[in-house]
Amino acid sequence: GPSLKKLDLQFCKKIPAEAWKKLGDAQWPNLQEVNLQYCFQENGAGAAEALQAVASAGPSLTKLNLYHCGKIPAEVFAAIPAGTWPNLATFDTYEVNSLTYKEKARLTGGRRQF
């Protein structure tokens, strides 16, 4: 709920798309850290809903780990408004080839270093 500050689902790559889709309307305005490492390594189904929920954190989010989430489609990132995460200190996107440096900068309000 609204009081969630940290979400760590590292290595949870077997979460079915139906479960991720239930997050579509989630609102986490106090969320500060998210670790989805490996969650979307094998399949990108549900990534749109997961990242939509993470986007609800807006400027509260300081750490986002998408390490080895290579199946997240580019359209998922494109659907997130520009400048959604201006306070990210850590934005790990190793092997997320669908996310360009330009798109990363757009999501963070122009930041390029993490």
CYANA upper distance limits for C-alpha pairs under 8 A (distance plus 0.5 A):
  1 GLY  CA     26 ALA  CA      8.01
  1 GLY  CA     27 GLN  CA      7.39
  1 GLY  CA     28 TRP  CA      6.76
  2 PRO  CA     27 GLN  CA      6.78
  2 PRO  CA     28 TRP  CA      5.35
  2 PRO  CA     29 PRO  CA      6.51
  2 PRO  CA     30 ASN  CA      6.95
  3 SER  CA     28 TRP  CA      7.62
  3 SER  CA     29 PRO  CA      8.29
  3 SER  CA     30 ASN  CA      6.58
  3 SER  CA     31 LEU  CA      8.12
  4 LEU  CA     28 TRP  CA      6.80
  4 LEU  CA     30 ASN  CA      6.74
  4 LEU  CA     31 LEU  CA      6.09
  5 LYS  CA     28 TRP  CA      8.42
  5 LYS  CA     30 ASN  CA      6.02
  5 LYS  CA     31 LEU  CA      4.52
  5 LYS  CA     32 GLN  CA      5.71
  5 LYS  CA     33 GLU  CA      7.10
  6 LYS  CA     31 LEU  CA      6.44
  6 LYS  CA     32 GLN  CA      6.45
  6 LYS  CA     33 GLU  CA      5.29
  6 LYS  CA     34 VAL  CA      6.49
  7 LEU  CA     31 LEU  CA      8.29
  7 LEU  CA     33 GLU  CA      6.77
  7 LEU  CA     34 VAL  CA      5.33
  7 LEU  CA     35 ASN  CA      6.76
  8 ASP  CA     33 GLU  CA      8.42
  8 ASP  CA     34 VAL  CA      6.35
  8 ASP  CA     35 ASN  CA      5.17
  8 ASP  CA     36 LEU  CA      7.09
  9 LEU  CA     35 ASN  CA      6.35
  9 LEU  CA     36 LEU  CA      5.79
  9 LEU  CA     37 GLN  CA      7.71
  9 LEU  CA     39 CYS  CA      7.74
 10 GLN  CA     35 ASN  CA      6.25
 10 GLN  CA     36 LEU  CA      5.68
 10 GLN  CA     37 GLN  CA      5.22
 10 GLN  CA     38 TYR  CA      6.83
 10 GLN  CA     39 CYS  CA      7.16
 11 PHE  CA     36 LEU  CA      8.00
 11 PHE  CA     37 GLN  CA      6.56
 11 PHE  CA     38 TYR  CA      5.60
 11 PHE  CA     39 CYS  CA      6.36
 12 CYS  CA     36 LEU  CA      8.24
 12 CYS  CA     38 TYR  CA      7.39
 12 CYS  CA     39 CYS  CA      5.67
 13 LYS  CA     38 TYR  CA      6.47
 13 LYS  CA     39 CYS  CA      4.60
 13 LYS  CA     40 PHE  CA      6.73
 13 LYS  CA     41 GLN  CA      7.46
 13 LYS  CA     42 GLU  CA      7.67
 14 LYS  CA     39 CYS  CA      7.96
 15 ILE  CA     19 ALA  CA      7.09
 15 ILE  CA     20 TRP  CA      7.69
 15 ILE  CA     39 CYS  CA      8.15
 16 PRO  CA     20 TRP  CA      7.21
 16 PRO  CA     45 ALA  CA      8.37
 16 PRO  CA     46 GLY  CA      8.27
 17 ALA  CA     21 LYS  CA      6.57
 17 ALA  CA     45 ALA  CA      5.66
 17 ALA  CA     46 GLY  CA      5.14
 18 GLU  CA     22 LYS  CA      7.20
 18 GLU  CA     46 GLY  CA      7.71
 19 ALA  CA     23 LEU  CA      7.99
 19 ALA  CA     46 GLY  CA      8.26
 20 TRP  CA     24 GLY  CA      8.12
 20 TRP  CA     46 GLY  CA      5.32
 20 TRP  CA     47 ALA  CA      7.65
 20 TRP  CA     49 GLU  CA      6.64
 20 TRP  CA     50 ALA  CA      6.38
 21 LYS  CA     46 GLY  CA      5.98
 21 LYS  CA     49 GLU  CA      5.86
 21 LYS  CA     50 ALA  CA      7.80
 22 LYS  CA     49 GLU  CA      8.04
 23 LEU  CA     49 GLU  CA      6.15
 23 LEU  CA     50 ALA  CA      6.48
 23 LEU  CA     52 GLN  CA      8.42
 23 LEU  CA     53 ALA  CA      6.54
 24 GLY  CA     48 ALA  CA      8.40
 24 GLY  CA     49 GLU  CA      4.91
 24 GLY  CA     50 ALA  CA      7.30
 24 GLY  CA     52 GLN  CA      6.80
 24 GLY  CA     53 ALA  CA      6.55
 25 ASP  CA     49 GLU  CA      8.48
 25 ASP  CA     52 GLN  CA      8.47
 25 ASP  CA     53 ALA  CA      7.25
 26 ALA  CA     53 ALA  CA      5.68
 26 ALA  CA     56 SER  CA      8.05
 27 GLN  CA     53 ALA  CA      6.66
 27 GLN  CA     56 SER  CA      5.95
 27 GLN  CA     57 ALA  CA      7.81
 28 TRP  CA     53 ALA  CA      7.40
 28 TRP  CA     54 VAL  CA      7.61
 28 TRP  CA     56 SER  CA      6.12
 28 TRP  CA     57 ALA  CA      5.69
 29 PRO  CA     56 SER  CA      6.41
 29 PRO  CA     57 ALA  CA      4.78
 29 PRO  CA     58 GLY  CA      7.41
 29 PRO  CA     60 SER  CA      7.30
 30 ASN  CA     57 ALA  CA      6.51
 30 ASN  CA     60 SER  CA      6.29
 30 ASN  CA     61 LEU  CA      8.24
 31 LEU  CA     54 VAL  CA      8.19
 31 LEU  CA     57 ALA  CA      5.78
 31 LEU  CA     60 SER  CA      6.51
 31 LEU  CA     61 LEU  CA      6.30
 32 GLN  CA     57 ALA  CA      7.84
 32 GLN  CA     60 SER  CA      5.86
 32 GLN  CA     61 LEU  CA      4.58
 32 GLN  CA     62 THR  CA      5.84
 32 GLN  CA     63 LYS  CA      6.95
 33 GLU  CA     61 LEU  CA      6.54
 33 GLU  CA     62 THR  CA      6.59
 33 GLU  CA     63 LYS  CA      5.16
 33 GLU  CA     64 LEU  CA      6.56
 34 VAL  CA     54 VAL  CA      8.17
 34 VAL  CA     61 LEU  CA      8.49
 34 VAL  CA     63 LYS  CA      6.65
 34 VAL  CA     64 LEU  CA      5.43
 34 VAL  CA     65 ASN  CA      6.70
 35 ASN  CA     63 LYS  CA      8.47
 35 ASN  CA     64 LEU  CA      6.53
 35 ASN  CA     65 ASN  CA      5.18
 35 ASN  CA     66 LEU  CA      7.23
 36 LEU  CA     40 PHE  CA      8.22
 36 LEU  CA     64 LEU  CA      8.33
 36 LEU  CA     65 ASN  CA      6.30
 36 LEU  CA     66 LEU  CA      5.84
 36 LEU  CA     67 TYR  CA      7.89
 36 LEU  CA     69 CYS  CA      8.21
 37 GLN  CA     65 ASN  CA      6.35
 37 GLN  CA     66 LEU  CA      5.51
 37 GLN  CA     67 TYR  CA      5.24
 37 GLN  CA     68 HIS  CA      6.58
 37 GLN  CA     69 CYS  CA      7.03
 38 TYR  CA     66 LEU  CA      7.74
 38 TYR  CA     67 TYR  CA      6.81
 38 TYR  CA     68 HIS  CA      5.51
 38 TYR  CA     69 CYS  CA      5.87
 39 CYS  CA     68 HIS  CA      8.44
 39 CYS  CA     69 CYS  CA      6.76
 40 PHE  CA     44 GLY  CA      5.77
 40 PHE  CA     45 ALA  CA      8.36
 40 PHE  CA     47 ALA  CA      7.61
 40 PHE  CA     68 HIS  CA      7.77
 40 PHE  CA     69 CYS  CA      4.86
 40 PHE  CA     70 GLY  CA      6.97
 40 PHE  CA     71 LYS  CA      6.04
 40 PHE  CA     72 ILE  CA      6.87
 41 GLN  CA     68 HIS  CA      6.01
 41 GLN  CA     69 CYS  CA      4.96
 41 GLN  CA     70 GLY  CA      5.85
 41 GLN  CA     71 LYS  CA      6.17
 42 GLU  CA     69 CYS  CA      8.44
 42 GLU  CA     70 GLY  CA      8.31
 42 GLU  CA     71 LYS  CA      6.95
 43 ASN  CA     71 LYS  CA      5.97
 43 ASN  CA     72 ILE  CA      8.21
 44 GLY  CA     70 GLY  CA      8.47
 44 GLY  CA     71 LYS  CA      5.07
 44 GLY  CA     72 ILE  CA      5.31
 44 GLY  CA     73 PRO  CA      7.28
 46 GLY  CA     50 ALA  CA      6.77
 47 ALA  CA     51 LEU  CA      6.50
 47 ALA  CA     72 ILE  CA      6.54
 47 ALA  CA     76 VAL  CA      7.61
 48 ALA  CA     52 GLN  CA      6.46
 48 ALA  CA     72 ILE  CA      8.47
 48 ALA  CA     76 VAL  CA      5.64
 49 GLU  CA     53 ALA  CA      6.73
 50 ALA  CA     54 VAL  CA      6.85
 51 LEU  CA     55 ALA  CA      6.39
 51 LEU  CA     76 VAL  CA      8.02
 52 GLN  CA     56 SER  CA      7.08
 52 GLN  CA     80 ILE  CA      7.60
 53 ALA  CA     57 ALA  CA      8.04
 54 VAL  CA     58 GLY  CA      8.35
 55 ALA  CA     80 ILE  CA      7.44
 55 ALA  CA     84 THR  CA      7.03
 55 ALA  CA     85 TRP  CA      7.99
 57 ALA  CA     61 LEU  CA      6.25
 58 GLY  CA     84 THR  CA      5.56
 58 GLY  CA     85 TRP  CA      5.79
 58 GLY  CA     86 PRO  CA      8.24
 59 PRO  CA     84 THR  CA      7.13
 59 PRO  CA     85 TRP  CA      5.71
 59 PRO  CA     86 PRO  CA      6.22
 59 PRO  CA     87 ASN  CA      6.11
 59 PRO  CA     88 LEU  CA      8.39
 60 SER  CA     85 TRP  CA      8.28
 60 SER  CA     87 ASN  CA      7.57
 61 LEU  CA     85 TRP  CA      6.86
 61 LEU  CA     87 ASN  CA      6.94
 61 LEU  CA     88 LEU  CA      6.54
 62 THR  CA     85 TRP  CA      8.29
 62 THR  CA     87 ASN  CA      5.93
 62 THR  CA     88 LEU  CA      4.49
 62 THR  CA     89 ALA  CA      5.79
 62 THR  CA     90 THR  CA      7.01
 63 LYS  CA     88 LEU  CA      6.07
 63 LYS  CA     89 ALA  CA      6.47
 63 LYS  CA     90 THR  CA      5.16
 63 LYS  CA     91 PHE  CA      6.56
 64 LEU  CA     88 LEU  CA      7.81
 64 LEU  CA     90 THR  CA      6.59
 64 LEU  CA     91 PHE  CA      5.43
 64 LEU  CA     92 ASP  CA      6.90
 65 ASN  CA     90 THR  CA      7.93
 65 ASN  CA     91 PHE  CA      6.38
 65 ASN  CA     92 ASP  CA      5.24
 65 ASN  CA     93 THR  CA      7.17
 66 LEU  CA     91 PHE  CA      8.07
 66 LEU  CA     92 ASP  CA      6.12
 66 LEU  CA     93 THR  CA      5.51
 66 LEU  CA     94 TYR  CA      7.73
 66 LEU  CA     96 VAL  CA      7.93
 67 TYR  CA     92 ASP  CA      6.15
 67 TYR  CA     93 THR  CA      5.51
 67 TYR  CA     94 TYR  CA      5.38
 67 TYR  CA     95 GLU  CA      7.09
 67 TYR  CA     96 VAL  CA      7.72
 68 HIS  CA     93 THR  CA      7.71
 68 HIS  CA     94 TYR  CA      6.38
 68 HIS  CA     95 GLU  CA      5.61
 68 HIS  CA     96 VAL  CA      6.92
 69 CYS  CA     93 THR  CA      7.99
 69 CYS  CA     94 TYR  CA      8.36
 69 CYS  CA     95 GLU  CA      7.15
 69 CYS  CA     96 VAL  CA      6.12
 70 GLY  CA     95 GLU  CA      5.87
 70 GLY  CA     96 VAL  CA      4.72
 70 GLY  CA     97 ASN  CA      6.74
 70 GLY  CA     98 SER  CA      7.76
 71 LYS  CA     96 VAL  CA      7.81
 72 ILE  CA     76 VAL  CA      7.36
 72 ILE  CA     96 VAL  CA      7.65
 72 ILE  CA     98 SER  CA      7.44
 73 PRO  CA     77 PHE  CA      7.95
 73 PRO  CA     98 SER  CA      6.53
 74 ALA  CA     78 ALA  CA      6.80
 74 ALA  CA     98 SER  CA      5.28
 74 ALA  CA     99 LEU  CA      6.71
 75 GLU  CA     79 ALA  CA      6.64
 76 VAL  CA     80 ILE  CA      7.57
 77 PHE  CA     99 LEU  CA      7.65
 77 PHE  CA    103 GLU  CA      8.10
 78 ALA  CA    103 GLU  CA      8.16
 80 ILE  CA     84 THR  CA      7.63
 80 ILE  CA    107 LEU  CA      7.74
 81 PRO  CA    107 LEU  CA      7.34
 82 ALA  CA    106 ARG  CA      5.71
 82 ALA  CA    107 LEU  CA      5.30
 82 ALA  CA    108 THR  CA      7.64
 82 ALA  CA    109 GLY  CA      7.00
 83 GLY  CA    106 ARG  CA      6.58
 83 GLY  CA    107 LEU  CA      5.24
 83 GLY  CA    108 THR  CA      5.29
 83 GLY  CA    109 GLY  CA      4.50
 83 GLY  CA    110 GLY  CA      8.07
 84 THR  CA    107 LEU  CA      6.08
 84 THR  CA    108 THR  CA      6.70
 84 THR  CA    109 GLY  CA      7.80
 85 TRP  CA    107 LEU  CA      6.48
 85 TRP  CA    108 THR  CA      5.20
 85 TRP  CA    109 GLY  CA      7.64
 86 PRO  CA    107 LEU  CA      7.97
 86 PRO  CA    108 THR  CA      4.90
 86 PRO  CA    109 GLY  CA      5.84
 86 PRO  CA    111 ARG  CA      8.09
 87 ASN  CA    108 THR  CA      7.74
 88 LEU  CA    108 THR  CA      7.51
 88 LEU  CA    114 PHE  CA      8.18
 89 ALA  CA    114 PHE  CA      6.23
 90 THR  CA    114 PHE  CA      5.76
 91 PHE  CA    114 PHE  CA      6.56
 92 ASP  CA    114 PHE  CA      8.43
 93 THR  CA     99 LEU  CA      8.19
 99 LEU  CA    103 GLU  CA      6.63
 99 LEU  CA    104 LYS  CA      7.05
100 THR  CA    104 LYS  CA      6.66
101 TYR  CA    105 ALA  CA      6.64
101 TYR  CA    112 ARG  CA      7.64
102 LYS  CA    106 ARG  CA      6.72
103 GLU  CA    107 LEU  CA      6.76
104 LYS  CA    108 THR  CA      6.88
104 LYS  CA    111 ARG  CA      8.31
104 LYS  CA    112 ARG  CA      7.72
105 ALA  CA    109 GLY  CA      6.53
105 ALA  CA    110 GLY  CA      4.92
105 ALA  CA    111 ARG  CA      5.53
105 ALA  CA    112 ARG  CA      5.92
106 ARG  CA    110 GLY  CA      6.12
106 ARG  CA    111 ARG  CA      8.36
